[in-house]
Amino acid sequence: MKLYEWRKKENKTQQEMADSLGTTQAIYQKWESGETIPRPESMQKIVEFTNGEVQPNDFYNVEV
């Protein structure tokens, strides 16, 4: 599941997500838009915060 999809499903704002993940809204927005990919420590926080619904592979545009 994409980060944006999870955030919308949970009715959270980008600022709420950023605060929960210990980052700024600007950095969070870049993760969500795909402009940048979270560092490994941030990626782990995202996986834990979303109870595994968002996984590292969800940040890569990979077609199988």
Sequence and secondary structure as in RCSB ss.txt:
>XXXX:A:sequence
MKLYEWRKKENKTQQEMADSLGTTQAIYQKWESGETIPRPESMQKIVEFTNGEVQPNDFYNVEV
>XXXX:A:secstr
  HHHHHHHTT  HHHHHHHHTS HHHHHHHHHTSS   HHHHHHHHHHTTTSS GGGGS    
